[in-house]
Structures are given as C-alpha cells and as structure tokens.
Amino acid sequence: MLRLLSALVKIGLASLITGAVLSALNLSAAELLAEIGLTPDRVFEALQNGAAWAIPNIVLGSMVIVPIWFVTYLLRPPKN
C-alpha cells in the first residue's frame, strides 16, 4: 500500500511540475490537444465511450473471478 501511495505522490508531483513549466511557456491543455487534432469534447467523449465499454465487462468478469477467489481463499490451509 505504501508503494502505491508513494507512486501516486510521485506522479502527482511530476504532473504539477510539468504543468507549471508548460504554464510558464504559455501553453494550455486545449492548445496541446489542438496540436494533435483533438478537442476537449472529443477527449471527454472518448473517455465516456471507454467507460461505457469497460464497466459492463468489469462487472461481468468479476461475477466469475470473485466467487473463484473466495472459494480459493476459503480452501487455503491455515498459516499457523
């Protein structure tokens, strides 16, 4: 858990520094997206489409994986 938290803090700090540098260079997210041919609306739409595809598949997969994990967890030998 500590490794995950540490990684998230590092990613957040790197993002903050990068954002500050880009802001100092008078660049915005909309300008960067326009350079690669995207608009904020298209990015948001792509994220929505991705979530609409992923969420039902995650739920369906968890209906198989969670019971298997639970039975495996119950049948493990005790540690001590």
PyRosetta script that sets phi, psi and omega in degrees:
from pyrosetta import init, pose_from_sequence

init()
pose = pose_from_sequence("MLRLLSALVKIGLASLITGAVLSALNLSAAELLAEIGLTPDRVFEALQNGAAWAIPNIVLGSMVIVPIWFVTYLLRPPKN")
pose.set_psi(1, -38.1)
pose.set_omega(1, 179.7)
pose.set_phi(2, -65.7)
pose.set_psi(2, -36.2)
pose.set_omega(2, 177.9)
pose.set_phi(3, -64.3)
pose.set_psi(3, -41.0)
pose.set_omega(3, 179.0)
pose.set_phi(4, -64.0)
pose.set_psi(4, -46.5)
pose.set_omega(4, 179.2)
pose.set_phi(5, -62.6)
pose.set_psi(5, -41.5)
pose.set_omega(5, 178.1)
pose.set_phi(6, -62.3)
pose.set_psi(6, -43.1)
pose.set_omega(6, 179.2)
pose.set_phi(7, -64.5)
pose.set_psi(7, -40.9)
pose.set_omega(7, 179.1)
pose.set_phi(8, -65.2)
pose.set_psi(8, -39.2)
pose.set_omega(8, 177.6)
pose.set_phi(9, -65.6)
pose.set_psi(9, -42.2)
pose.set_omega(9, 178.8)
pose.set_phi(10, -63.5)
pose.set_psi(10, -42.7)
pose.set_omega(10, 178.4)
pose.set_phi(11, -64.3)
pose.set_psi(11, -42.5)
pose.set_omega(11, 178.4)
pose.set_phi(12, -63.4)
pose.set_psi(12, -42.2)
pose.set_omega(12, 179.0)
pose.set_phi(13, -66.5)
pose.set_psi(13, -43.4)
pose.set_omega(13, 178.3)
pose.set_phi(14, -63.5)
pose.set_psi(14, -39.1)
pose.set_omega(14, 178.4)
pose.set_phi(15, -66.1)
pose.set_psi(15, -40.7)
pose.set_omega(15, 178.9)
pose.set_phi(16, -63.4)
pose.set_psi(16, -45.3)
pose.set_omega(16, 179.7)
pose.set_phi(17, -64.7)
pose.set_psi(17, -45.0)
pose.set_omega(17, 179.0)
pose.set_phi(18, -62.2)
pose.set_psi(18, -43.1)
pose.set_omega(18, 178.1)
pose.set_phi(19, -62.6)
pose.set_psi(19, -39.3)
pose.set_omega(19, 178.3)
pose.set_phi(20, -65.1)
pose.set_psi(20, -41.2)
pose.set_omega(20, 179.0)
pose.set_phi(21, -65.7)
pose.set_psi(21, -45.2)
pose.set_omega(21, 179.0)
pose.set_phi(22, -64.6)
pose.set_psi(22, -36.7)
pose.set_omega(22, 177.0)
pose.set_phi(23, -66.0)
pose.set_psi(23, -39.0)
pose.set_omega(23, 177.5)
pose.set_phi(24, -64.9)
pose.set_psi(24, -27.5)
pose.set_omega(24, 177.9)
pose.set_phi(25, -88.7)
pose.set_psi(25, 9.9)
pose.set_omega(25, 179.9)
pose.set_phi(26, 58.5)
pose.set_psi(26, 41.5)
pose.set_omega(26, 174.7)
pose.set_phi(27, -110.3)
pose.set_psi(27, 143.1)
pose.set_omega(27, 177.3)
pose.set_phi(28, -121.3)
pose.set_psi(28, 166.9)
pose.set_omega(28, 179.0)
pose.set_phi(29, -63.4)
pose.set_psi(29, -39.3)
pose.set_omega(29, 179.6)
pose.set_phi(30, -63.4)
pose.set_psi(30, -39.3)
pose.set_omega(30, 178.3)
pose.set_phi(31, -66.3)
pose.set_psi(31, -42.4)
pose.set_omega(31, 179.0)
pose.set_phi(32, -64.3)
pose.set_psi(32, -40.5)
pose.set_omega(32, 177.9)
pose.set_phi(33, -65.3)
pose.set_psi(33, -38.6)
pose.set_omega(33, 179.3)
pose.set_phi(34, -64.7)
pose.set_psi(34, -33.9)
pose.set_omega(34, 178.7)
pose.set_phi(35, -62.1)
pose.set_psi(35, -33.8)
pose.set_omega(35, -179.8)
pose.set_phi(36, -99.0)
pose.set_psi(36, 8.3)
pose.set_omega(36, 173.3)
pose.set_phi(37, 85.5)
pose.set_psi(37, 25.0)
pose.set_omega(37, 178.3)
pose.set_phi(38, -120.1)
pose.set_psi(38, 159.3)
pose.set_omega(38, 172.1)
pose.set_phi(39, -117.9)
pose.set_psi(39, 157.6)
pose.set_omega(39, 177.1)
pose.set_phi(40, -56.4)
pose.set_psi(40, -34.7)
pose.set_omega(40, 178.7)
pose.set_phi(41, -65.4)
pose.set_psi(41, -40.0)
pose.set_omega(41, 179.4)
pose.set_phi(42, -68.3)
pose.set_psi(42, -36.8)
pose.set_omega(42, 177.2)
pose.set_phi(43, -64.7)
pose.set_psi(43, -45.1)
pose.set_omega(43, 178.9)
pose.set_phi(44, -62.1)
pose.set_psi(44, -40.7)
pose.set_omega(44, 178.0)
pose.set_phi(45, -64.1)
pose.set_psi(45, -40.9)
pose.set_omega(45, 178.2)
pose.set_phi(46, -64.4)
pose.set_psi(46, -39.3)
pose.set_omega(46, 177.1)
pose.set_phi(47, -65.0)
pose.set_psi(47, -39.9)
pose.set_omega(47, 177.7)
pose.set_phi(48, -64.7)
pose.set_psi(48, -43.5)
pose.set_omega(48, 178.6)
pose.set_phi(49, -63.2)
pose.set_psi(49, -40.0)
pose.set_omega(49, 178.5)
pose.set_phi(50, -64.3)
pose.set_psi(50, -42.6)
pose.set_omega(50, 178.1)
pose.set_phi(51, -66.8)
pose.set_psi(51, -39.4)
pose.set_omega(51, 179.2)
pose.set_phi(52, -63.8)
pose.set_psi(52, -30.3)
pose.set_omega(52, 177.2)
pose.set_phi(53, -81.0)
pose.set_psi(53, -42.4)
pose.set_omega(53, -171.0)
pose.set_phi(54, -75.2)
pose.set_psi(54, -41.8)
pose.set_omega(54, -173.2)
pose.set_phi(55, -60.4)
pose.set_psi(55, -47.9)
pose.set_omega(55, 177.8)
pose.set_phi(56, -62.9)
pose.set_psi(56, -35.1)
pose.set_omega(56, 179.1)
pose.set_phi(57, -70.4)
pose.set_psi(57, -35.5)
pose.set_omega(57, 176.5)
pose.set_phi(58, -65.1)
pose.set_psi(58, -43.9)
pose.set_omega(58, 179.7)
pose.set_phi(59, -63.9)
pose.set_psi(59, -44.6)
pose.set_omega(59, 179.5)
pose.set_phi(60, -62.4)
pose.set_psi(60, -45.5)
pose.set_omega(60, 178.9)
pose.set_phi(61, -64.8)
pose.set_psi(61, -37.8)
pose.set_omega(61, -179.5)
pose.set_phi(62, -69.0)
pose.set_psi(62, -24.5)
pose.set_omega(62, 176.9)
pose.set_phi(63, -67.6)
pose.set_psi(63, -19.8)
pose.set_omega(63, 176.8)
pose.set_phi(64, -98.0)
pose.set_psi(64, -46.4)
pose.set_omega(64, -172.4)
pose.set_phi(65, -70.5)
pose.set_psi(65, -44.0)
pose.set_omega(65, -175.9)
pose.set_phi(66, -61.8)
pose.set_psi(66, -46.5)
pose.set_omega(66, 177.1)
pose.set_phi(67, -63.0)
pose.set_psi(67, -37.6)
pose.set_omega(67, 177.8)
pose.set_phi(68, -63.8)
pose.set_psi(68, -44.8)
pose.set_omega(68, 178.3)
pose.set_phi(69, -61.3)
pose.set_psi(69, -42.3)
pose.set_omega(69, -177.9)
pose.set_phi(70, -63.6)
pose.set_psi(70, -44.9)
pose.set_omega(70, 178.8)
pose.set_phi(71, -64.3)
pose.set_psi(71, -42.5)
pose.set_omega(71, 177.7)
pose.set_phi(72, -61.5)
pose.set_psi(72, -41.1)
pose.set_omega(72, 179.3)
pose.set_phi(73, -63.7)
pose.set_psi(73, -41.3)
pose.set_omega(73, -179.5)
pose.set_phi(74, -69.4)
pose.set_psi(74, -31.6)
pose.set_omega(74, -175.4)
pose.set_phi(75, -90.9)
pose.set_psi(75, -1.1)
pose.set_omega(75, 177.4)
pose.set_phi(76, -67.1)
pose.set_psi(76, 145.4)
pose.set_omega(76, 176.3)
pose.set_phi(77, -70.8)
pose.set_psi(77, 150.9)
pose.set_omega(77, 179.5)
pose.set_phi(78, -63.8)
pose.set_psi(78, 151.8)
pose.set_omega(78, -177.4)
pose.set_phi(79, -79.3)
pose.set_psi(79, -33.8)
pose.set_omega(79, 177.5)
pose.set_phi(80, -159.4)
pose.dump_pdb("model.pdb")
